[in-house]
């Protein structure tokens, strides 16, 4: 409710051209709240309100906006104003923005930025996408081991304002190799004449520039850090990654996995900003593949036409068996994929996983079969033999589905593929075909057709 009121007030002040009052109001708001409010405005209103922002707030507000809004605003500003924004953004935020923009616009914005900013951005752009080097920031506080505490605090005062964080300072030797860390609180509690090399923490946990961002997130979770240093192959400090970047990565990776599990090609754009044609392109490849693969189930049914003509009632239970198998396989696959992504499960655990899932499947299958048998006999009145065929198939299908659902993601990861690709849609197609084969096989034996 407060956000709606804030947005309404901003719109009223813009409409009535009370720009001085609007500037005062924006100056009293949190930068993240301003960004959220501006994103709800029309494009022309967004630009007008952004220009009214106090200069010392503009870059901070800009960093909280969606990429599409950032692109619109930065391309609408003069080269001088755009250069100021780029210079005042953290290097990793500026790099994220430029990666999404056309090459000619990137060239223009880099030309308007300061030489130091250009150097930092170009360094980040050379790292592979989704690597630690591509998401790190180069704004950090580094200290020499020979400095005293007093000198270190003075250095923090001088460069800390432009740093991503000053809670942890990084100690380097003469060749810029990372040899230790020291927390700001220890500096404040230490004597002014103590030497950094004597009070620093030497057991430093760092990240290599080429580490995948998903693994970086796992390192943060494992060690419960708010920031981690990033080093090159020679252990030289080149940047840091902070926990706010990790939150974005976790959201991005989770979204990507969900999209893959739903048989959608992943996209970075929000749903409401993705066009119909672009959405079609992301969805149609998997739909075509699954449609073609589903023709196998049609062939299986066609091959048992004679059996179905004798016992037409068998046709009524095909959807239930296929759906149950797909659901059972989906449950197992999602659980295993989640365990793989959190490093709770390794490929070496495959036999333990299979043994557990088979026992779970047996209990689930028997429970479903008993409930279904009662329904078939009491309500549907289809006869004992048909009921046995359906219920035995149900138990077998659940066991097979959970076996397939737990092993395919683990096999995919072992072979270097994304386990999420082996989730519900793909597994459902496989299980559907197996379910029909089992169903008609049992029916042939018990009903002698």
C-alpha positions in Angstrom: 0.0 0.0 0.0 2.8 2.4 0.9 4.5 1.7 -2.5 1.3 2.5 -4.3 0.9 5.8 -2.4 4.5 6.7 -3.2 4.0 6.0 -6.9 0.8 8.0 -6.9 2.5 11.0 -5.2 5.4 10.8 -7.7 3.0 10.8 -10.6 1.0 13.7 -9.2 4.2 15.8 -8.7 5.3 15.1 -12.2 1.9 15.9 -13.7 1.7 19.2 -11.9 5.4 20.0 -12.6 6.3 20.4 -8.9 9.9 19.4 -9.6 11.4 20.9 -6.5 9.0 19.1 -4.2 9.6 15.9 -6.2 13.4 16.2 -5.9 13.0 16.7 -2.1 10.7 13.7 -1.8 13.0 11.5 -3.8 16.0 12.6 -1.7 14.2 11.2 1.4 13.4 7.8 -0.1 15.6 4.7 -0.2 17.4 4.1 -3.5 15.8 0.7 -4.1 12.3 2.0 -3.4 12.9 4.9 -5.9 14.0 2.4 -8.6 10.9 0.3 -8.0 8.7 3.4 -8.2 10.4 4.7 -11.4 10.0 1.3 -13.1 6.2 1.6 -12.8 6.2 4.9 -14.7 5.8 5.4 -18.4 9.2 5.7 -20.2 9.0 9.5 -20.6 8.1 9.9 -17.0 10.9 7.5 -16.0 13.5 9.7 -17.7 12.1 12.9 -16.4 12.0 11.7 -12.8 15.5 10.2 -13.1 16.9 13.6 -14.3 15.4 15.2 -11.2 17.3 12.9 -8.9 20.1 14.4 -6.8 23.4 13.7 -8.6 24.8 11.7 -5.6 21.8 9.3 -5.7 21.4 8.8 -9.4 24.0 6.0 -9.9 22.8 4.1 -6.8 19.1 4.3 -8.0 20.2 3.3 -11.5 22.0 0.1 -10.2 18.7 -1.2 -8.7 16.7 -0.9 -11.9 16.0 -3.7 -14.4 18.3 -3.9 -17.3 15.7 -2.9 -19.8 15.0 0.3 -17.9 18.7 1.0 -17.5 19.2 0.7 -21.2 16.4 3.1 -22.0 17.6 5.7 -19.5 21.3 5.4 -20.4 20.7 5.7 -24.1 18.4 8.7 -23.5 21.0 10.7 -21.6 23.7 12.9 -23.1 27.1 11.3 -23.5 28.4 13.4 -20.6 25.6 12.4 -18.2 25.8 8.7 -19.3 29.6 8.8 -18.6 28.9 10.1 -15.1 26.5 7.2 -14.4 28.9 4.6 -15.8 31.8 6.0 -13.7 29.7 6.0 -10.5 28.5 2.4 -11.0 30.4 -0.5 -9.5 32.4 -2.1 -12.2 30.5 -5.4 -12.1 27.1 -3.6 -12.4 28.4 -1.5 -15.3 29.7 -4.6 -17.0 26.4 -6.4 -16.6 24.7 -3.4 -18.3 27.0 -3.2 -21.2 26.9 -6.9 -21.9 23.2 -6.6 -22.8 23.7 -3.6 -25.1 24.5 -3.3 -28.9 28.2 -3.0 -29.7 27.9 0.5 -31.1 26.3 1.7 -27.9 28.9 0.0 -25.7 31.6 1.8 -27.7 29.9 5.2 -27.2 29.4 4.7 -23.5 32.9 3.5 -22.9 34.2 6.5 -24.7 32.3 8.7 -22.4 33.6 6.9 -19.3 36.9 7.7 -17.5 40.0 5.7 -18.5 40.0 3.9 -15.1 36.4 2.8 -15.6 37.1 1.7 -19.2 40.0 -0.4 -18.0 38.0 -2.1 -15.2 35.1 -2.9 -17.5 37.3 -4.2 -20.3 39.0 -6.5 -17.8 35.7 -7.9 -16.7 34.4 -8.3 -20.2 37.2 -10.6 -21.2 36.1 -13.4 -18.8 33.7 -16.1 -20.0 30.0 -15.6 -19.3 28.9 -17.0 -15.9 32.4 -17.3 -14.6 33.6 -15.8 -11.3 35.7 -13.2 -13.3 32.6 -12.0 -15.1 30.6 -11.2 -12.0 33.4 -9.9 -9.7 34.0 -6.3 -8.9 37.4 -4.6 -8.8 36.4 -2.1 -6.2 38.0 -3.4 -3.0 40.4 -2.4 -0.2 43.9 -3.9 -0.5 46.6 -3.4 2.1 50.3 -4.1 2.2 51.5 -6.4 5.0 54.1 -3.8 6.1 51.5 -1.2 6.9 50.7 -0.3 10.4 47.1 -0.3 11.7 47.1 3.5 11.7 48.3 3.6 8.1 45.8 1.0 7.0 42.9 2.9 8.5 44.0 6.0 6.7 44.1 4.1 3.4 40.6 2.8 4.0 39.4 6.4 4.6 41.0 7.4 1.3 39.7 4.6 -1.0 36.9 3.0 1.0 34.2 5.3 -0.3 34.6 3.8 -3.8 34.9 0.2 -2.6 32.1 -2.4 -2.7 32.8 -3.3 0.9 35.3 -2.3 3.6 34.3 -5.0 6.1 37.1 -7.2 4.9 40.4 -5.9 3.6 42.8 -8.0 1.6 46.5 -8.2 2.3 48.9 -8.5 -0.7 52.6 -8.9 -1.1 54.9 -7.0 -3.4 53.7 -9.1 -6.4 50.0 -8.6 -5.6 49.6 -12.2 -4.4 46.9 -12.7 -1.8 48.5 -13.6 1.5 45.9 -12.7 4.1 42.8 -10.9 5.1 42.0 -8.5 8.0 38.5 -7.5 9.2 37.8 -3.8 9.8 36.7 -4.5 13.3 40.1 -6.0 14.1 41.8 -2.9 12.8 39.6 -0.7 15.0 40.4 -2.9 18.0 44.1 -3.1 17.4 46.9 -0.8 18.5 47.8 1.9 16.0 51.4 0.8 15.7 50.7 -2.9 15.2 51.8 -4.3 11.7 49.2 -5.7 9.4 51.3 -8.8 8.6 51.2 -9.7 12.3 47.4 -9.5 12.8 46.1 -10.6 9.5 44.3 -14.0 9.0 46.5 -16.1 6.8 44.2 -19.0 6.0 42.5 -17.3 3.0 39.7 -19.0 1.1 39.6 -17.7 -2.5 37.9 -18.3 -5.8 39.5 -18.7 -9.2 38.4 -16.3 -12.0 37.3 -19.2 -14.2 35.1 -20.9 -11.5 31.5 -21.3 -12.6 29.1 -18.9 -10.9 26.9 -21.8 -9.6 30.0 -23.2 -7.9 30.8 -19.8 -6.5 27.3 -19.7 -4.9 28.0 -23.0 -3.3 31.2 -21.7 -1.9 29.4 -18.8 -0.3 26.9 -21.2 1.2 29.5 -23.5 2.5 31.6 -20.9 4.2 28.8 -18.4 5.1 30.9 -15.4 3.8 29.6 -12.0 2.8 32.4 -11.5 0.4 35.2 -13.6 -1.2 38.4 -12.7 -3.0 38.9 -13.7 -6.7 42.4 -14.7 -7.8 44.0 -15.6 -11.1 46.1 -18.7 -11.8 49.1 -17.2 -10.0 47.0 -16.3 -6.8 47.1 -12.6 -7.6 44.0 -10.7 -6.4 42.0 -9.4 -9.3 38.6 -8.7 -7.6 36.0 -9.7 -5.1 32.5 -11.1 -5.2 29.9 -10.0 -2.6 26.8 -11.7 -1.3 24.4 -9.4 -3.1 25.8 -10.8 -6.4 25.3 -14.3 -5.1 21.6 -13.6 -4.4 21.2 -12.6 -8.0 23.1 -15.7 -9.2 20.9 -18.0 -7.1 17.8 -16.5 -8.5 19.1 -16.7 -12.0 20.2 -20.4 -11.6 17.0 -21.4 -10.0 15.0 -19.7 -12.7 17.1 -21.4 -15.4 16.6 -24.9 -13.8 12.8 -24.4 -13.5 12.6 -23.4 -17.2 14.6 -26.4 -18.2 12.5 -28.7 -16.1 9.5 -27.3 -17.8 11.0 -27.9 -21.2 11.7 -24.2 -22.0 14.9 -22.8 -23.4 16.1 -20.4 -20.6 15.9 -16.7 -21.1 17.2 -13.8 -19.1 14.3 -11.5 -19.7 11.3 -11.1 -17.3 8.1 -12.7 -18.6 6.2 -9.4 -19.1 9.1 -8.0 -21.2 9.4 -11.0 -23.5 7.5 -10.8 -26.8 5.2 -13.4 -28.2 7.6 -14.4 -31.0 10.5 -14.6 -28.6 8.5 -16.7 -26.1 7.5 -19.0 -29.0 11.1 -19.5 -30.0 12.0 -20.5 -26.4 9.2 -23.1 -26.1 8.7 -24.6 -29.5 12.0 -26.7 -29.8 11.2 -28.9 -26.8 7.5 -29.1 -27.7 8.5 -30.4 -31.2 10.9 -32.9 -29.7 8.5 -34.1 -27.1 5.7 -34.4 -29.7 7.9 -36.5 -32.0 9.0 -38.7 -29.1 5.4 -39.1 -28.0 4.6 -40.7 -31.4 6.2 -43.9 -30.0 3.4 -44.2 -27.5 0.9 -43.9 -30.3 2.7 -46.8 -32.2 2.6 -48.9 -29.0 -1.2 -48.4 -28.7 -1.7 -49.1 -32.4 0.3 -52.4 -32.1 -2.2 -53.6 -29.5 -5.4 -52.7 -31.3 -6.5 -56.3 -31.4 -6.2 -56.7 -27.6 -8.0 -53.4 -27.0 -10.9 -54.5 -29.4 -11.4 -57.5 -27.2 -11.2 -55.6 -23.9 -12.2 -52.1 -24.8 -12.4 -51.2 -21.1 -8.6 -51.4 -20.9 -8.5 -48.1 -22.9 -10.2 -46.2 -20.1 -7.3 -46.7 -17.8 -4.4 -45.7 -20.1 -4.5 -42.0 -19.2 -4.5 -42.8 -15.4 -1.5 -45.1 -15.7 0.5 -42.8 -17.9 -0.2 -39.8 -15.6 0.6 -41.7 -12.5 3.9 -42.9 -14.0 4.8 -39.4 -15.1 4.0 -37.9 -11.7 6.0 -40.5 -9.9 9.0 -40.0 -12.2 8.7 -36.3 -11.8 8.8 -36.5 -8.1 11.9 -38.5 -8.1 13.7 -36.4 -10.7 13.0 -33.1 -9.0 14.2 -34.4 -5.7 17.4 -35.8 -7.2 18.1 -32.6 -9.3 17.7 -30.5 -6.2 20.1 -32.8 -4.3 22.6 -32.6 -7.2 22.5 -28.8 -7.4 23.1 -28.5 -3.6 26.0 -31.1 -3.7 24.0 -33.4 -1.4 24.1 -36.2 -3.9 27.1 -37.5 -6.0 27.1 -40.0 -8.8 28.9 -42.4 -6.4 25.6 -42.5 -4.4 23.7 -43.9 -7.3 23.1 -47.4 -5.8 22.0 -45.9 -2.5 19.6 -43.5 -4.3 18.2 -46.3 -6.5 17.7 -48.6 -3.5 15.9 -45.9 -1.5 13.7 -44.9 -4.5 12.7 -48.5 -5.2 11.6 -49.0 -1.6 9.7 -45.7 -1.7 8.2 -46.7 -5.1 7.1 -50.1 -3.8 5.3 -48.6 -0.8 3.7 -45.8 -3.0 2.7 -48.3 -5.7 1.1 -50.8 -3.3 -0.8 -48.0 -1.6 -2.1 -46.7 -5.0 -2.9 -50.2 -6.2 -5.0 -51.0 -3.1 -6.9 -47.8 -3.3 -7.5 -48.2 -7.0 -8.5 -51.9 -6.6 -11.2 -50.9 -4.2 -12.4 -48.3 -6.6 -12.4 -50.6 -9.6 -14.3 -53.4 -7.8 -16.8 -51.3 -5.8 -17.5 -48.3 -8.0 -16.4 -49.2 -11.6 -17.4 -52.9 -11.3 -15.0 -53.9 -14.1 -14.3 -57.4 -12.9 -11.5 -59.1 -10.9 -9.1 -59.9 -13.8 -9.2 -56.3 -15.3 -8.7 -54.9 -11.8 -5.7 -57.1 -11.2 -4.2 -56.0 -14.6 -4.6 -52.3 -13.8 -3.3 -52.6 -10.2 -0.3 -54.8 -11.0 0.6 -52.4 -13.8 0.3 -49.5 -11.4 2.8 -51.0 -9.0 5.2 -51.8 -11.8 4.8 -48.4 -13.4 5.5 -46.5 -10.2 8.7 -48.5 -9.5 10.0 -48.1 -13.1 9.1 -44.4 -13.1 10.9 -43.6 -9.9 13.9 -45.7 -11.1 14.1 -43.7 -14.4 13.4 -40.4 -12.5 16.3 -40.8 -10.1 18.9 -42.3 -12.5 18.6 -40.1 -15.6 19.5 -36.8 -13.8 22.5 -38.5 -12.2 23.6 -40.0 -15.4 23.2 -36.7 -17.2 25.4 -34.9 -14.7 28.0 -37.6 -15.0 28.1 -37.1 -18.7 28.4 -33.4 -18.4 24.9 -32.4 -19.2 22.5 -30.2 -17.1 20.4 -32.6 -14.9 17.5 -30.2 -15.2 17.1 -31.2 -18.8 16.2 -34.7 -17.7 13.3 -33.5 -15.6 9.6 -34.0 -15.8 8.8 -33.6 -19.6 11.6 -35.8 -20.8 11.1 -38.4 -18.1 7.4 -38.4 -18.6 7.8 -39.3 -22.3 10.0 -42.2 -21.5 7.8 -43.5 -18.7 4.7 -43.2 -20.9 6.1 -45.6 -23.4 7.3 -48.0 -20.7 4.0 -47.9 -18.9 2.1 -48.9 -22.1 4.5 -51.8 -22.7 4.1 -53.1 -19.1 0.3 -52.6 -19.2 -0.3 -54.5 -22.4 2.3 -57.1 -21.4 0.4 -57.9 -18.2 -2.9 -57.7 -19.9 -1.8 -60.2 -22.5 -0.6 -62.7 -19.9 -3.6 -62.4 -17.5 -6.4 -62.0 -20.0 -5.0 -64.3 -22.6 -5.5 -61.9 -25.5 
